[in-house]
Amino acid sequence: MMNFRNDRYVVVDLEATSTGSKAKIIQVGIVVIENGEIVDQYATDVNPHEPLDSHIKELTGLTDQRLAEAPEFSQVAGKIFDLVKDGVFVAHNVQFDANLLAEFLFFEGYELRTPRIDTVELAQVFYPQLEKYNLGILCQELGISLEKAHMALSDAQATAELFLCMRQKMFQLPKGLLERLLSLSDGLLYESYLVIEEVYQKQSILVEHDLVEVQGLFLRKEKPALSPRKLSKDFQTNIALLDLEDRVSQASFAQKVQGFLQNEQIAFVQAQTGIGKTYGYLLPALSLENEKGILLSVPTKVLQNQVMQEEARRLEEVFHLSIHNLKGPQNYLKLDAFHHALEEEESNRLYTRFKMQLLVWLTETETGDLDEIGQLYRYQQFLPNLVHDGNLPKASLFWLEDFWRRGQKKARSCQLLVTNHAYLVTRLEDDPSLLEGRLLILDEAQKILLTLENLSQKSFVLNDIVDQLDQALVREKGTLQRRLMESIRFELCHLMDQFLSGKRRICPATTMAQLQQDFSELEVQSFQDYQRFFCIDGEFWLSASDLSSKKIVISSSRNQRLLFSQIFPETCQLLAVSATLEISSRVSLPELMGFPHAAFDKLDENFQENQEILLVKDFPLVTETSQEDYAQALVEVLEDLSYLEEPMLVLFTSKDLLLQVSDSLSLSHLAQYKNGDSAQLKKRFERGDSQLLLGTGSFWEGVDFATQPRVIEVVTRLPFQNPEDPFTKKMNQELRLEGKNPFYDYQLPMAIIRLKQAIGRTMRRLGQRSSVLILDSRMTSKRYGKQISKALSQTSRVREVGKEQVFSKVQEFLHKQ
């Protein structure tokens, strides 16, 4: 490399005719930094001697006429080389700018061999909680001015300010941490370590910081708890203190909640989505000053994080409440495991850079919750070695600082615990003391039914059981126990052969009876978990493992449905909130949960003037169309609607259909299963990374979209439960025994509930407009479709349209004054 000064950084941005191998420079912007100060800058247009395409003109604002009057690169090459030759080359995505400039300089007789720093790479290390690292988003996050994006000097100035922000952040970190980061800097692709090294050399060992060093890790000191402020007994006063708008329907809901909390042990309240339910139940509950505190459970982890980031954060700020986000141990970084990983030699660059990110993140996090990491999906392969397992010996190097232990301690004393249904029911089954004396608020309580079913389902890999049997047979001396294990092995291999040859899903009753008999007599300690699994009274089925098609998974579900009342402690108070309590005239949610005598009330639904539902009457009938053809029809609609340039949420009931549509789309989009988990996709969609999001699962009922002023929502198929699903079968059988019609008394009403919840995802605040498109033509061709339409029309305008009308009707409604 050439001689260079390690305190002189030359920030470069180029605009070019393309990003390909034949790109020509059309504009150069340079900003020179010395000793942490901007000391010089330079900009010039460059004549490429070829016309620009329309995309580049639109992006940069340059014209062919302007560039025709610009100097040739050969005329400015000497000036550019003099500026960059003895400094460190800095750029945002440095590979493109450095390689292109070096190539053009080479043809003019100049050899550029300076070291390179990539501000993208540095930002990923020093701002680990961000979702995206393009220049515009970084400037927005850090308050950096970027007046003319994609103009070379403007981008170079913004990149220089970004570089200085990161350099300043490094000066605020302990010298020991900088030393640790330098030891891992081989994981960086470029010479980005040079700025860390410069700061390290200048950094004082006595720099002040609010961190504590433990075994070479630098952690935030625990904040002392603030004295909580009493909430008013008056709901509107609390709303005003939170600086929120006064909403009539929210206040009515809060009044009903307050009455129930004062007078009932178990109560259910029905209220539609979009009225501000979270504050509507939390403020009355908190104002009653429950000594043991409140546990709020929501359906998904995505919604749990959303509550913590929005409502909980605001309540902490205004009322100084003690609030804890309660999750399973695997959500947290285990400091012992991370400390061990840092000591290991690592050749994987991505893993090494992830370690650097975690070292910086530890100086910022108060919780150790890995969901705070912005691009966590990129590091999934490394997480099993780093996440907490719930075990912490007293000999741990980080006993006092361990995030999981701290969280469990806080959970026992805080005023408000926030968790999700899956964690709640798992904990309650093992440890009912979690709820002892508390008020439990179940939001979207109907989702607890399926959560309980998932709790009753267990799975094992048959191949693993067979391997363990082979090992046990070598050790076992007793003749009877050997024969039992041989019989079990034979039956399990028979099941695997049947599945692999014909993909038989349901396990034969005769085989399961033999396995149950053999396991009931087996007295080998290491097989007790399998013994309990095979000896239940339930249904068993087979499936291929996600990890390998040769691995066969056996799953089971108990015949009897587990009721929430069976695991709910009698000493606790329960408030269940749902979009509907009366599933049908013959079935109610309190009964299905095991509380037939619970008090309940409902709030009248409001008509949403700013939301319209369009039923496409001539869309291909989903039950009579191949998945490939249906996917293509969906793609055509989405590509047409994309010309409206509005955010578009597309909801699927099938992973396979979602992925097929994703593979066929020519549009830029975000897709579940391909671009990260639900929480990350939501953040990226709301940040505008893409205007098209394809989702399933929690996107139907667990995610709110409130930031966009206008949203198009597309429902690809009615959300009926799978008739082959064990829970559906179980519920159908239960209702038949009670003399009820499973479809009209349960399946259809539940589909309507789920559809209403989905439609409510995009109508979350005043002034928001939402156009909902239901493409399932059963809405207009089937008798039950009319019932669904009637239910939806109670809260939104419903219209039937033809495919050719979709674009104009959506455009007309969204832009209606």
C-alpha positions, 0 to 999 in steps of 0.5 A: 500500500502507499504511504498514508496518514492514519488521521487523514480520511478521504471520504468519496462518493461517485455517481455513475452510469450504472453499477455494472462492469461498464459503469462510467463516472459522471460525478465525484464528491470528496470530503477530507477529514484531518484530526476529526475535522472536515478540512477540505471538499471537492466536487465535479461533474464528469462527461461520460460521452454517452447518454444517461438512462432515465433511471439515472437521470431521475435518481441523480437529477443530472442531464445529458446537457449538463454533463456535455459541458463537464470536463473529461475524467482525464482533466480532473484525474490529477486533482482527484489523485492528489486529494486521495493518495495519502489518506484512508479511502472512506465510502459507504459501500466502499467496494464500488466507489474505490474499485471504480475510481482506482480503475479510472485513475489507472487508465490515466497513469495513477495507481490508487492503493490506499487502505479502505474503510467501509462506513456500512461495515462500521455502522453495522458494528457500532449501531447494532440495533438498526434494521437497515444501513443505507445512507438515508436511514442512517442519516435519519436515525442520527440527525445528519443532513442529507439534502440532495441524496444521490448527488456526489458531494451531498452523499460524501458530506453525509458519509463524512458526518456519519463517519465522524459520528461513529468516531465520536462514539468510539471515543465514548467507549472504554479503551479496554473495549476498543482493544477487544474490538481490535482483536476481532477486527480481522473479521472486517472485510476492509481496513475499517479497523484503522479508525478504531486503532486511531481512536484507541491510540488517542483514547485515555484509559480514564475516559468516563462512562456509565459501564461496569467491566466484568471479565472483559465485557462492558455492561450498563449499570443497573438503573435505580428504580424511580419512585412510581407516581400514582395514577388518577382514578379518572381515565381521561386524566391519565390519558391527558397525562400521557398526552393522548387523544381522548376517544369516546369508544376507548373511554367507554371500554375503560369504564366497563373494565373498571367496573369488572375489576372492582366487582368480578373475579373472572370477567370477559369484555368484547371490543373491536380492534382499533379503539385503543384497547391496551390503554383502555384496560391497563390504565384502569387496572394500574389505577386500582393499585393491585399489590401483587401486580398485573400480568398482561398476556398478548397472542404473539411475541411480535405484539409483546414487543410492540406493547413494550416499545409503545404503551409500556415505554410511555407508562414508564416515562410518565408514571415511573412504573416498574414494567418487565418483558417476560420471555423464555430464556432462549430470547436472552444472551447468556453472558457465560456462553458469549464470554466462552465464544470470545475466547475461541478462535473463529474463522467465520467473518460473519460470526466474528463481526457479530461478536463485535456487534454484541460487544457494542450492544452490551454497552447499550442494552438493559435487558439482554433481549436479543430481539433488540438486535436489528438484523438478528435473522442474519446470525441465526446459525450462531445463536444456539451457542449464545442464547440462554438455557435457563440454567445458571450455576452459582459459580457463573462468572456473571451471576450478578449480571446475568440478564435472565436471572435479573429478569426473573428477579424483576418479574417477582416484584414489578407492577406490570409483567408483559408476556405472550400466550405461549410462554404463559401457558407453558409457565403455568403448567410448570409453575402456577406461582407466576400468577399468584395473587396477580390480575391476569389480563388476556388480550385477544383471549380467543387465541389461547385456545390454539395455544393450549392445544399446542401445549398438549402436542408433543413431538419426537424424531423417530430416527433419534429414538431408534438410535437410542434403542440401539445404544441401550440394547448393547448395554441391557442384560435383562432378557425381558427388557431387551425383548421389549426394546426390540419390539419397540424398535421393530414397530418404529422402523415399520412406521418409518418405512410406511411413511417413506414409501407412501407418506402415510401420515396417521399412525395405525391404531394397532401399531400404537396399541403395541407401542403403548403396551411395550412402553408401559412395561419398559423399565429403562430410566432414560426412556421415561419421556418416550414412555409418557409420550406413547402412553397418552390417550390421543392421536399420533401422526407422522411428518418429515423433519424440516431439517432432513427429509430422511428424518421422520417426526412423530407427533401426538395430541391428547383426545381431550382438549385442555381448558384454560380453567384447568391451569388457571389458579383460583386465587387470581383475578382474570380479565379476558378481552376479545374481539368477540365473546359470542362466537355464535348463538350456541357457542361462547368463548368463556365456555370454551375456556372453561368459565361458563359462569363468567361475567361478560359485557360487550362494547357496541362496534363503531362503523369505520368510514375510512375503511372499505372492503372490496369483494372480487366476484370474478376472481378464480375460485380457490377450491377449483384452481391449481395453486400455480394458477391461483398464485399467478392470478394473485401476482397480476393483481399485486403488480397492477396495484403497485402502480398506486405506490401505496403500502400493501399488506398481503395475507396468506393462509398457506406458506406454500402459496406465499412462497410461490407468489414471492418467487413469481413477483417481479416487484421488490417485496418483503416475504415471511420465511425469506426476509426475516421474522415477523417483528423484523419484517414489520419494522422494515415495512413501516420504515419504507424498505419496501411497499409490499409485504407478504405475510401469514400467521401473526400478521392476521392478528398480532401486528398493528400497522399504524404509521402509514396514512394509507394502506392496501390490504389484500386477503388471498383466502378466507381463513378457515381452520384446516379440517385435518388439524388435530385441534379442529378435529377435536373441537368438531367432535366436542361440538357434535357430542353437544348436539351443535353444528361444528361448521356454522356454530364454530368454524364459520364464526371463527373465520369471521373473527379472524377476518375482522381482526385482519381487517383491523390491522390497518385501521389503527388510528384516526385519519388512516385510510384502508382499502381491503381487497378479499380475493376469495370468490367464495365470498360471493358464490357460497351461501356462507359468504353472504353471512361473512359479508353481512358480519363485515358490513356492520363495521365497514362498507362492503362492495362487490367489484369485478377484477377490471374495477379493482385498480380504479376503486382502490385508487378512488377510495384511498385518495377520496377527500 
